[in-house]
Each structure stands twice: as structure tokens, then as C-alpha cells.
Amino acid sequence: MNELSIIDFNGMYKLQNFYKKYNYKYYDFTEIEGTNCYLDQTAKEKIEDILGDISETIRFFDSGNYHYMSKLFLDKIKKETILVVFDHHPDMQKPAFGDILSCGGWLDVALQSNKFIKKVFIIGVRKDLMKQCFEEDNDYLKKIVFVNEDIVNDEVTMENIIKDIRKEKCENIYFSIDKDVFSKEEVIVNWDQGKIRFDGFSFLIKKIMDDKNVTGVDVCGDCEKSSAYEELSGNDTLNGRICRLFINCD
């Protein structure tokens, strides 16, 4: 069985090697139009038709411009699930063009339409964007726990996150990881970045997985394909480190 799905929108993964030691399935979406930041209906139908009932638990899909893919994956889970989002942005913007799905608003749509999302933890978010979320009158806000970037590396904060997740009766958990949550010392991506360090991130992931059943993991937030070699290499390296958190290997 394949361990990873590599979903390539702009050819980025052809420049990386982190996934080649695993069993993986490669999806080439580079010829599908209508996907950059916004997912139009025609592109959505093509992607859903190709992915079908995707079996790989861990999915990588390019830069944060495609974070809306998380919503498509969550729609496939038909059991109550805790959603843990690592992201420098809350991704809860209201649609700018009708009902079109966007990288900046996918979570808003998911929370309004997906009854199986029981609780959401958004970790490493920008404080000003977090405050903006409360300016909207959304019933779903009561099931969201925000952890802003200024306290995310604090040991007490991490322990409290773990306690809060563990006390949830729901046993299933889904991780959605946008690498813009990481500090620039860890990696360079194509959006403004947060402050979390990898050691703290990995500590949280491992502790959470001790008590929960992982129903899925998705990872986005790569740099641009045209970025300098050091940035491309850094993203490849971090993707590999994230993989090793979820897949046992030497």
C-alpha cells in the first residue's frame, strides 16, 4: 500500500527527493487550470474524479496556494474528527467570488458544511488575523481553539494544547499543516511566516498521536518553484522531517 500521495500543481515535487524512499502515488495536476489560490468548479470536478477514494493517509500538495485541498480531503472522512491546523493564517475568509473555494477561506467553508468536524485547534496563527475572525458572527467559533504565534513555542502552552486535545472524547484526529507556520530559521516559503520551531512542532505531533487515531495528514506551504536552490533544498529537507514524524523509518 502507498504511504504518501504527492499532488503536484506546478512541478515542484519533481525537484524534490524526500518522498522517493517511501511507497507513494504521484498525481500530476500541472495541466489543470483554475487551481491557483482559487479552485473553480471545473477544476474541482477533475481533481475529485482523479483522486477518487484516495487511500494514502499522508498527502503533500505544493504551496499554501492550494490549501483548499484540505477541505476536499476532510469531506471524505465520515466520522467525527478533531482537526488540528498548523497555519500562520486562519484561512477563514468569506468567499470573494460567489461560492468558489479558496486557499484563504477553505476552513470557513469546511466548518459550515462538514458536520463531522467536532473541534478545531489552529496553532501558530497571526494574532491580528485571529482577532479578525471574531469580528464575524459565526456559530462555529465556539468549537475553535486559537493558539497565536507569540506563545506557540512556550512549554506551558504546548502542554495545555496537549491536555485540551486529550480531554476531547473524539478519538480521531486530522492534521493539516501549512509550513508558513514555521519560523524562517526552519524554512522559507511563499507566504508571510510564523514563529514555531520544528522541535516544538514535532513534540506536539508525537504527544497528540499517543492518544488519538490519525485519520489523515496533509502538508502544503512549499516555496515557489523559481526560488533559490537553498530554499528549494530547505523545503525538501523539512518535508522529509515531517514525513518521518508520521512514518516509521530509519
Secondary structure, DSSP 8 states (H G I E B T S, - for coil): ---EEEEESSSGGGG--GGGGS-EEEEE-TT--S-SSEE-HHHHHHHHHHHSS---SEEE-SSGGGTTHHHHHHTT--S-EEEEEE-SS------SSTT-EETTTHHHHHHHH-TTEEEEEEEEE-HHHHHHHTTS--GGGGGEEEEETTTTT-HHHHHHHHHHHHTSS--EEEEEEEGGGB-TTT---SS----B-HHHHHHHHHHHHTTSEEEEEEEE----TTS-HHHHHHHHHHHHHHHHHHS---
